[in-house]
Amino acid sequence: MKFPNKAYLENLRKQYPVGTKIQLISMRNEKYPILPGTIGEVTHIDDLGSIHMKWQNGSSLALIPEVDSFKVVAAEK
């Protein structure tokens, strides 16, 4: 397994800070995937570059940036 470099991780953490709301478009290679359209909140990004989430359905399944498809949801004002 190849670990991402420090610059990549720093960029990910800047792009998706803790508390960022994300809406799932699609999740691949998962036995029990989160349904498309589900919204979650970033809890942290680990050293492998996985984006750990707290989903509105109670799941905590992480997103993998190069595999899963998702978008940031604008915060309500």
HELIX and SHEET records of a PDB file:
HELIX    1   1 LYS A    6  GLN A   15  1                                  10    
SHEET    1   A 4 ILE A  51  TRP A  55  0                                        
SHEET    2   A 4 ILE A  39  ILE A  45 -1                                        
SHEET    3   A 4 LYS A  21  SER A  26 -1                                        
SHEET    4   A 4 SER A  69  VAL A  72 -1                                        
END                                                                             
